[in-house]
Every structure is written in C-alpha cells, then in structure tokens.
Amino acid sequence: MSQIFAVSGVLGDGAKTRGLLSYAVALAGVDRPARFCFIPTAQGDHPGAVQWFKAAFGNDPAVEPSVLTLFTEPNVPDVRKHLLTQDVLWVGGGSVVNMMAVWRAHGLPEILHECWQNGVVMAGESAGSLCWHIGGPTDSFSSSLDAFSNGLGWLPWSNGVHDDLGDQPRRTAYRALVGSGALPGGYATEDGVGLHYVDGELKEAVAVLPGKRAWKVDADGNGGHRETEIVPKLI
C-alpha cells in the first residue's frame, strides 16, 4: 500500500501541526517506535527547522527520529539506504521551487519514489504537500503567487495550501490559476487539514482544528472554477 499525507500546517501553532505529524506516524501502523525522518530542504536545511523537529520528537517514545539535510552535502553516507529504512518521511515547508531543484540535483525523486512504492508513508506540509502533486500556487518565484507545475506529479492533481477564507490570498490565487488552465484541477486544504491518499486516490481528509475544510476545485470551462466542499474528520 502506498500512502501520501499532504498537509496545510497551522501557521504559527507548532503544537497543532505536531498533531498532524503524529497522525502521519500512526499511518505507518508499526508496533515499535516509528522511524521518522524529517527533510527540511525547502527551508535550506535551516538550523531552526531542524531544532524545531528535534524539540518536538526528540523525547517521543513512539518515534525514532532522524533528519536528512543536503546542505552543504548529505549528512548521511547513503541517502537511499537511510530513506528506505524509514517508516515515515516528513517534508517541511518553505520554497517548493528551490527544494525540487536541490532534490533533482541529488537524485532524490527516484529514491523517494522507491520509498513510496515500498510502503514508506510520504508526508509533509506546505511545500511538502505541493511536491507530491503536479504543483500549485507558490510565492517561491516572487512576492506574487504564481503557478508551480514542476512537482513530482505522483498525484495527478494540483494542490492548494493555506486555503483559508479571509485575507489569505492563496485561496483566490489557486482558483484563478485552475480556472485559467495554468494549473489542473485538484485539492485544497485550509490550515490544520491533511489529505490522506492511498494508492494514488484520496481516501479522506482529516483536521486538527474544528470548522476547517478541504476543497475539490476544477475549471468550469468558462475561465472560472467550481468547487466542492470536503468535510474532514476531526482528529
């Protein structure tokens, strides 16, 4: 069984985001501490991101944590061997464009695909959600929100993250990009919502915050969009 858990983290609330990480650990279904590897490439392997992960899971008896960094060189002697021994891989947020460039330079897409096909749970937030899809709106190119369509594409849809109502411009940008054909139709998540895909199909949406939603968004053929609300299971 191949699994992907694609998440919009809770901006500014690491404790709530940690609940989504714990759900990813549970998806591995192992009866021992889960081998859980954090991949912070999208933040340039920033020490602060690494420290956040170690603080969150360093003393958790349910997890055997590790971190894969690629700057300035991989921190493990055999990246493929290390990743294939994991139960869960969690990709952090940041610049999806830069992350994909670095991954491709290091041959990560092929290694990650092998992990996915061998039952490792592939998961992540923000950039770590977009990457499994064809793409989605990103501010990685500039301060505006542009279409990124160079993701891994294992999931044949686009993805919108932080898709909340109010002053979040990603929601409007995602629907405009889908409506114009710049991005294919796909799935969007509000903060605190994760999409659980099994064998390449959406199984369910889950949330760590009440009242949050996921959305199926498609072009309407007239330059606009149509959307269908997905009510997640509260975890």
N, C-alpha and C positions, 0 to 999 in steps of 0.2 A: 504494500500500500504506500503510495506517495502522498505526502501532505505538505501543504503550504499554509502558513498562518500570517496574513497580511494585515497590518495594524496601523491605525492612527493613534499615536501615543497621546497622553493627556499633557498638553503643553503646560509646563510649569509645575507639574504634580508628579514627581518621580514615584511616589508611593502607589498612586493609581496605575501608572504604567507598569510598575512591578507586578501588579495583579495579572496583567496580560502576559508578561514573561512567565509567570507561574503557570498560567493556562497552557502555554506552549510546552513547558516541561511535562505537564500532565498528558499531553497528546502523545508523548513518546511511549507511554504505557509500560515503563520498565519497573521491575520490583527491586531496584537498587538505586543508589544515587545516580541521577541522570547526568551523563557527560554533556555539558552545556558550554558551547563556545561562542563568545561574543566577537563580532567582526566590526570594528569601528572605522573602516576605511573612509566612509562618507564624511567623517569629521577629520580626515587626515591623521587618524590614529592619535587624536589629541589626548594628552595625559589625563585631562579632566574626565573625558568619557570613560577611559579605562578605570579610573579611580571610582567613578560612579558605579560601574558594574561590580567591581570588587567589593565595594561597600554594601551593595545590595545583596550579593550572593556569596560572599567570601565565607560566611559562617552558617550557611543554609545546609542542613544535613541531607536535604533532598537533592542536592546539586553537587556535582564535581566540576567546578568552573574552570574555564581557560579562556584566553584571549588570543586571537590571531591578529597581529599587526604586520603591515607590509612596508612601513617606512622605518628606516631607510632601506631595510631589507627584511625579509620574513624572519620572525622571531622564533620559528621552529625549523628544524633541519629538513623536514619533509612535509610540505604543506598538505599534499594529497593524503599521506598516511595519517596525519593528525586529524584532518577533517572527516575521513572515512570512519574513524573510531568514535565519533561523536554521536549523541542521540538527538541533539537539537543544535542548530546554528541560528543565532540571532544577529541580524544585520542592523546596525544603528542608523539613525537619521543623519542628514547633512546634505551634501551635494551629490545627487544621483549621477550627474554627468561626469564629475571627476572620479567618482567611485567606479563607474563602469570602465572608464579609460584605464585606471590602475589595475582593476581586475583582469581586463583583457591583456594587459602587458605581462601579467604574471600567470596567465593561463587558468585563472580561477573559474571562468564559466564552464569549462569542460569538467573540472574537478567537482564543482558544485552540482552539476547535472548528474554526475555519477553518484554523489551522495544522495541526492533526491531520489534517484531510481533505486537506491539501496535502502530506502526507508528512513533516512535521516530527516527529521522534521525541519523544514526550511521556514524561517520566520524572520520578522523584522518590522520596524516602524518607519513611517515616512519614506525616505529614500529606500529603506529596507522593505517597504511594501511595494513601491513602484517597480522595483527592479525585476520582480518575478513576472510582471505583466509586459505588454508591449511598451507601455510608457504612461505618461500623464503630464499634467501641468507642473512646471518647475520654475523656481527662481534661480536655478544654477547657472543660467546663461547671463542673466542681467537682473536688475531690480524688478522688472516686469515678470509676468507669468507666461511662459512660452511652452510650446508643445515639445515634450521629450518623447521620442519614439524609437529609441535605441536600447530598450531594455532586453532582458533575456528572452522574453516572449514565450516562456513555458505556459503561461496562461494567456490565451488569445484575445485578451480584452485590454482596454485601458484601465487606469486606476486613478481615482481622485482621493487625496488625503486631506485631513483637517477641513472637512467639507461642511462646516457648521454654518447655520444661519447667522445673520447679523453682519458684523464688519469683517468677516473673513472673505477676502477676495478670491480665494481658491475655488469656492463653490461656483461663483458666477463664471470664472475663467474656464473651469472644467466643462461646464455645459455649453459655453460658447465654442470651445475647441471641438467638442463632439458634434455639435450642430453644424459647424462649418466643414467637417470632414478632416480637420487637421489631426484628430485622434479618432480611433474607432470607438464604438460604444463600449461601456464597461461598468465597473462598480466603484462607488464612492463610499467613504466612511467618515462619519463625524468623529471628533475626539473621543477616545476611550472605546472605540469599536474595532473589532477584528473580524476578518473574513477567513473562514476555515475551508480550504479547498482539499478535496480528497480525489486522487486520481484525475486531477485536472478539471474537476467540476466543483462548483460552490455547494458545500454541504449545509453550512449555516453561518449566521453572523452572531457574535457574542459581544457583550458590552460590560464594562466595569462601572459605568455611570448610568443612572436611570434617565429615561427620556431621550436617549441618543439613538440615532438611526443610521442604517446603511441605505444606499440607493442604487437601483439599476438605472443607468442613463443611456439612452440611444438617440440617434439622429431621427428627426421626424420626416426627413426627405424634403423639407422646405426651408432649410437653413436654420431651423430651430431644433429643439430637443423634446423628448418625452421622458418622464421618469416614473419609476415605480418604487414605492417605499418598502424597505425590508426591515421588519421589527426584530431586533436582535434578542437573544436570550441573555438575561442579566446573570452575571457570574460573580 
